[in-house]
Amino acid sequence: MSNRRNFLKILGTGFAAASTNPLMAGITKMKTPERPLKIGILSPQSNICPQYPYSFMKGFRLGIDQNKALKKQYIEIVNEPNGYGTPFISKQNAEKLLYENNVDLMVGILGTEVANQFESLFTKKQVPFIVCNSGEYFPVKKLRDNPYLFFNTLNLYQSAYQSGQFATSKYGKRGFVVTSLYDSGYDTLFAFSQGVTTSGGTVEETHVMKTNEHDCVSKAIDRISQINPDYLYVLLSGSQANDFMIHYKNQCGNRVPVIGTPFMTEGANLPMLGQFAGNLESISPWDKKTNNQENQEFCKKYMETYRAEPDLFALLGYETGAMTYQALANSAGDYSGPSLRKCLSEITFRSPRGEFSVDKETGWTKTPLYHLRAVNQILSSHQTVQVVDKLHPVEAMHTDFALLESDYRSGWLNPYLFV
């Protein structure tokens, strides 16, 4: 219960530790509204990564509270807990925020496929909705064509595509994928395979580990030894990902290069892997060592405010909050739905990731990606991440994803890692 009370404190409008100074230099100030502007939040829960709902909301508050907008009560946050983000509950909660709370704008961590099931609510009410998630799903045409939907994600399917291209060009043509039933139930796996194929490579085998099978890790390692691939792509999450990496490195060392998801090379996860994180690579949307002034200021302010290091969802929350504030500020006092929609579609600024803009045709935010490598520090048991390179991500609607343009989709509906 104490965790629940703490979460509600973070969500509440009176959280005293929120930012008091703007992080975005030169940002336009909001015109004083006649009433507090209501921002509705669909906040999920997660058993696999329970820290992420908290860090997203902390980041969001830090991003939206430019020029003390929360303290001055220009903005009111209306939170609606959304469980695991199932279609029925999510639609109910969206309707509550839109019609009972009469919010001016909505934000939420929600599965893209779930948003697809009630996207017409937002055009009917003329309220913009910024859909946030890991970026595990390709947004189908109906979503892209909705002028009131925007997508700020961690670009997971795009990073998976470029992970496939990188692994094939760097390490060889023969890849091996280790995943689980849960992790493989999104568009990430397809995107990785497409990246491999378009680079002239082949995924020799996709090994799906069974969650409740006691020797599932040993079976995966045996198959890797039999296939002897040029590289290994690990599409696993949470403790299962770490358990696999520790056993694999214990038995096989660094003989085969390993590429993982951004969540595996995240700073908070490295201590869990210890020395077994060495040489693990990923294509990631962000790292706290990203070398730009905006990132340094964000990390510093987050630490000062919350006494914790930001993670990927804190970054996502912060960007979304800043994006929301900028739309409100750029509206010149016209806080109607059509005005806010237009302002959101025209947003461009520098975020901790780097250049940040919205594609007017799709509502999908455009940001860089980074090639990361985990390294073991000399004379220390600690690991660190090196930013090897900054990358331009493949376009969200690239023709290599055309097969995903279908109404007949399979897989999980909850946002990735929120289960």
N, C-alpha and C positions, 0 to 999 in steps of 0.2 A: 504493500500500500504506500510505503514511503516513496518508492520510485514513481508511482503514479502521481502523488502529490507534487513531487519535484517537477515532473513533466508539465503539469498544469500551471505551475509557477512560471515556467519558461514560456508557455503559450500565452499567459495572461498579459494584459496590456500594462500592468504595473510592475513588470520585472525591472528592478532598480539597476541591475548591472549592465543594461543595454548601452550601446554606444551613445556618447553625448556629442561627439564631433564627427563631421562627415569624413568618410574615407575616400570618397571620389572627389579629387581636387577639381574645383571649378564647376561643380554640378549646379544646375539651375535649382533655385529654391521653389518649392510649391507655393502657389497662391493660397492664402488662407481660405479653407472651405467653409461653407455656411454651417456644415455639420461634420462630425467625424466621418471620414470615408471608411467604409467597411470592406476589409479584405478577408474573404472566407478561405479557410485552410482545411483541406481533407488530409488528415494526418493518420498514417497507417501504423501498424505495430509489426514488430519482427522478433521472432524467437531465434532465428539463425544469426542475426546481427542486431541485437537489441539497442546498441548505441546509436544506430543511424537515424531513427526518428528524432532523437534528442539533438544530435548534431545538426541535422537539417534545420530544425526550428531555431537553434542558437544562431546559425549562420544567417537565416532569413531575417531575424530580428536585427542583426548587425547591419545587414544590407539595406533594409527598408528604413531604418531609423536615421537617415541622413538629416542633418540640420535639426535634430531633436524632434522629428515628426511624431514619434510615439509619445514622448514626454509632453509635448504641447497638445496632445490629443487631436492632432489633425487626422491621424490614422488609428483605426481600431481593428484589432485582429480578432476574428470570430473563428474559433477552432471547432472542428467537428471530427471527433475520433472515428476512424474508418476501418478498424479491424485489419483484415488481410486484403481489403480492396476487392471483394467479390462484386460482380455486376449488380445484383439486387440491392445490397447495402449501399454501394457507391452511388447508385442512381437516387435512392431514397435520401441520402445525405446531401447530394448535390441539389436536389429539389428543395430540401429544407433551407439550405444556405441561400438559394436563389429567391424562393417565394416567401419564406417565413422571416428570414433574417435580412432579406433584400440587400445582399452584398453588392458592392460596386464592381468587384473583380474577384476572381477565384484563382487559387493556387492549390496544388496538391500533388503528392506522390501517388501516382495512379498508373496501372497498366494501360498501355496505349490501346490494347484490344478492348479493354473495358470502356474506356472513353468513347470508343467507336460505337458502343451499344446505346448511348444516349447523347450523342454529340449535338443533336438538334435542339436540346434544351437551351444551349447557349446562344444560338442564333435567334430562337424564339424570344428569349428574355433580353437579348442584346447585351450580354455580360461576357467579357473576355475571360478565358480560362487558360492559365499557364500550366500545362501538364509536365510534371517532373518525374524522372525515373533514371535508371542506369543507361537507358538507350538500348534496351534489349530487343525492342521490336521496331521493325520497319513500319512507318506510318502509311497506311493505304490511302488511296486517292480521296475517299470521302472525308477523311480527316484533314488532308492537305488543302482541300477545297473549302473547308469551313473557315470563314474569315475571323471567327471569334476564338479559334483554337491556336495556341502557341505551344511550342515544345522546347523546353530547356532540359537537356539530358547530359549524361556522362559519355554519350557516343559509343556505347559498348559494341554495337554491331559494326560500326565503322572501324573501331580499333581492332576488332577481331579480323575484319577483312584485311587490314594493313599488317596485322600480325602474320597472316598467312602469306602475304606477299614478301614480307621481310624474311621470314623463316626459310622460304623456298629459295630466294635469291642469295641469302647469306650462308645457309647450312647444307642445302641439297634438295633434291627433288622428292625424296621419300619421307613423308610425315606420318606421325602417329598421334591420335587424339585420345586422351583419357578424359572421360566425363561421367556424369551420373544421369539418371532418369530426370531428376529435377533440373539440373543445369543445362541439359540438352533440349529442354522444352521451349526454347525461344529461338529467335532468328540469328542469334550469335553463332551457332554451330554452322548454319548454312553460309553465313557471311565469311567465316574463316575458310571453309572449303572453297568458296568462290575465289578468295584471295590466292589460295594455293593453285587452283586450276588455271586462273588467268596468268599466272607466272610460270606455267609449264610444269607444275609439280603434281603430285598425287598424294592423297591421304590413303595410306596403305591399309589402315584399319581405324575405326572409331570404336573404342572399347568403352562400353557403358557399365559402370560399376553398380552392383546391386547394394542398396543402402543397408539392408539387414543381413547381408551375407558376411559371416565373421572373417573369412579369408579373401574378401574381395580385392584388397590391396595386393596381396601376394599373387592372385590370378592376373591382375593387370600387369604387374612387373614381369611375370613369366611370359606374357604375350609380347611385351616390349622386347625382351631378350630374344625371343624367337624371330620376331620381325626384323630386329636390328635396324631401326629407322635412322635417318639423318638428323632428325630433331623430334622433340616431343612437345605437343601443345596440351596444357593442363587446363581444362574447362571445368573446374570444381570450385566450390565455395565453402567458407566457414571452416570448421574443424576438420571436415573431410579432406579439404584441399591441403591443409597443413599435415595431417596424418599421412596422406599419400606422399608428400614431398619428403618428409623425414625418413620414411621407410625406403623410398626410392633412392635417395642420396646415400643412405646407409649401405645399400646393397650395390648400387651401380656407380656411385660417385659422380664425376662430371664428364663421363664418357660421351653422353648424348646431351646436346644443348637443350634447355628447357625454357619454353615461353609460356607465361601464365597470363591470367587476367589482371587488370589494374588493381583489383582488390587484394591480390596476393603480394604485390610489391608495395602496398600502402604502408606508410611508416608505422602505424599502430600494429600491423600484422608481423612485421619483421622480428620483433622479440619472441613471438610465438614460434617462429621457424628457427631462430638462433643461427648457428653456423650453417644450417641446411638451406638457408636462403642464398648462399653465395652463388653468383653467376646467373641467378634467375632473372629473366628479362620480361618486359611487357611493353605494349604500346598503350599509353595511359593519357587521360585528358589533362592530368595535373599532378604536380608533386610540390611539396612545401619548399623545395629548393629551386623551383622555377624562377629564373633570373629576370624579374622585372619589378619595378618599384611598387606597383599595385599589389603584387603578391606579398612583398615584404611588409607592406603596411597592413594588409589583411591578416597575415599570420601574427604579427605583433599585437594588433588590436584584439584578435580573437583570444590570444593567450592572456592579455591583460584583463579582458572582460570575464573570461570563463575559467581561467587557470587550467587550460588544457590545450593540446595541439589540435588544430583543425584536421579533419579527415575529408574524404572525397565528398560526402554528403553535406558536410559543413560548407565546403566550397560551393556546392550546387545550391544550397539554401541562400548563401550570401549573394551569389550572382542573381538569383531569382528575386530576392528582396531589392537589390539595387536596380534591377530591370523594372520592377514594379514602381519603385519610387521615381525613377526617371520618366516613366510614362505619365505618372501623375503630375510631375513637375512640368513636363513639356506640353501638357494639355492646356496651359494658359488659363486655368480656372474652369474649363469645360470638362466636367467629370462624367459626362454621359458615356454610355457604352460605345457608340460609334466613334466618339472622340478618343477614348482610351484605346480602342482597337487600332485606330490609325497611328497613334503615338507608339504603341508597342511594335507595330510593323516597321517603324522607321528607326528603331533604337540601334545605336552603335556607341560603344565605349570601350575602354580598356579594362579588362577584368583581371583577376589573379592568373587566369589561364593565358592571357594575352589579348589579342584582338577579339572583340565580341560584337556580333551583329545578328540581325534577324533576316532570314531569307523571306522576302515579301511574297514569293510564290507559294511557299510551303508553311510558313510560320515556324520553321525549324531554326534554332540558333546555330551560328557558325563560329567555331572556336578551333584553336590548334590542337594537335596531339603531340605527345612526347615519347621518345624511346628511352626507357629506363632500364638500368641494370643494377641489381643488388650486389654489393661487394662486402666481403668480410674485412674489417679493419685490422691492420697489423698490430700485434700485441694486445688485442682486445677481443672480447667475445661479442662485441656489439657489431651490428650490421648497419650499413647506410646505403642510400640509393644515389646513383649517379645519373644525371640527365645527360644522355649520350647525344641526343639530337632533337631538334624541333621539327615537326612534320606538318605538312598541309594535308588534312584529312580528305579522303574521297568524298565527293558530294553525296549527301544523304539520299538523293534520288538517282544515283548512278545506274546506268543500264544493266550492270551486273547483278542488280537486285530485282530485276524485272519479274522474275518468277515469284517473288513475294507479293506481287500486286494481284491479290486474289481474295475473294470473300470466303473461301474455304480454307480456314487456318486451323492448325492444330497446336497444342501446347498449353502451357499454364497461363492463367489470366492475371494472377496477382503480380504486382511489380517484383522484379528480380531482387532477391535477398530479403523480401518482406513476406516471410512465411513462418 
